[in-house]
Amino acid sequence: MTAGMDEITQLALTLPVDQRAQVANALLASLDDPADSAEVHEAWTAEIKSRVDDITSGRVQTVSHDEVKAQLAADRAARQQ
């Protein structure tokens, strides 16, 4: 890291958590190519529609939060043996 980057980083780390999150989000957003935003939005919209259609048509079955937690706990326990 350059001296300037190190200074900015150290200064940013003194901010409250919510302000650090805002700075981090702004920096990450600045890395996105604005030309890709419309394509990404369209792709996510199509994906969401497809998933909703799968659920409402009955092609896929949903799993309750409790079932997911239980399965994750079982998987974790199996890995620890």
Secondary structure, 3 states (H helix, E strand, C coil): CCHHHHHHHHHHHCCCHHHHHHHHHHHHHHHCCHHHHHHHHHHHHHHHHHHHHHHHHCCCCCCCHHHHHHHHHHHHHHHHC
